[in-house]
Amino acid sequence: MKDQTNRLLDLLAQEGRSLHALLTRLTLDPHTAEDLMQELFLKLATNPAFAAARNQSAYARQSTIHLALDWRRAHRPTPTLPHVDPLDPAPSAYDRLTQKEQWAHILDAAAELPGQTREAFVLHYLQCAPYEEIAGHFGKTPHQVRALCHKAVDTLREQLLCVPQTPTQEVNRASP
């Protein structure tokens, strides 16, 4: 048990920042990412499948993706207006809120993708991992991973084109 704890601490030292960044990108909330990071390592510490995994780093990353997307399904956060400093040249609050809503729609749709297609999408487009690295985690060729990512993007485009319009979107389309 102590050996598994040491391996988990080593993994935290190596991959902790990357896993936390992934959780933040998937949840769009740094506080939730902190909570899920703790939950992730508690689950990994008690999971015999993690101890037996050939590539514990890949197992932890896969568990991170599942944990974050499960949280998204369960919590569907309501967007709040972010604080924007008036001297800040950043986008307006409305633009940031719109972008956050768009990301929420994309992530919600990504949560419905099947297994490796979802993981390839998250690792490549959110974590910016190269195809070769992802291929090593999956035991596939980079070309097969590219195909999985392409399939994920096609599926998401199809799903997002069928998203029902909210009243705000209908008003914006109707006005010249």
C-alpha positions, -999 to +999 in steps of 0.1 A: +000+000+000+028+024+009+045+016-025+013+025-043+011+058-024+047+066-033+039+059-070+009+081-068+029+110-052+055+106-080+027+108-105+013+139-088+048+155-090+051+147-127+016+151-140-002+172-114+000+205-132-011+190-165-040+171-149-051+203-130-050+223-162-071+196-180-097+197-152-098+235-154-103+234-192-130+208-190-150+224-161-143+260-169-140+266-132-107+266-113-124+260-079-142+229-092-109+218-108-093+219-073-121+198-058-120+173-086-082+171-084-085+160-048-113+135-057-092+121-085-062+113-063-084+098-036-099+075-062-066+066-077-051+058-043-078+032-036-082+018-071-065-015-077-068-010-115-046+020-112-020+001-093-020-026-120-021-002-150+008-005-174+009+033-180-003+049-149+001+084-164-023+076-192-047+059-167-047+090-146-053+113-176-082+090-188-097+091-152-094+129-152-113+132-184-141+109-172-143+126-138-145+161-153-171+152-180-192+133-154-191+164-133-203+185-163-232+161-169-242+163-132-238+201-126-245+219-159-232+252-144-251+284-151-229+311-166-221+341-146-208+375-158-171+377-153-156+408-137-138+430-164-116+459-154-127+490-174-091+496-183-086+461-194-084+457-232-099+422-229-132+413-246-164+427-231-183+408-205-209+399-231-182+385-254-166+365-226-199+352-215-208+342-251-175+325-255-180+306-222-214+295-233-200+283-266-173+263-248-199+249-225-220+237-255-189+221-270-178+204-238-213+191-232-214+177-267-179+162-262-191+144-231-214+124-253-187+112-277-177+075-273-146+064-254-114+069-273-129+094-297-137+116-267-103+111-251-085+119-283-105+150-288-098+163-253-061+154-254-055+169-288-077+200-288-078+209-252-045+197-239-027+204-273-010+170-271+005+159-304-009+129-323+022+109-316+019+113-279-018+104-279-010+074-301+015+061-275-012+063-248-037+044-269-014+019-286-024+032-320-007+050-349-007+088-351-028+084-383-055+065-364-055+092-337-059+119-364-089+099-377-104+097-342-100+135-338-115+141-372-144+119-363-149+137-330-150+171-347-174+159-374-197+145-347-195+177-326-203+198-357-233+177-365-245+178-329-240+215-325-258+224-357-288+207-342-287+227-309-321+243-302-320+281-304-324+300-271-347+330-271-317+353-271-303+337-302-336+339-320-339+377-312-303+383-324-310+365-356-342+384-362-327+419-357-308+434-386 
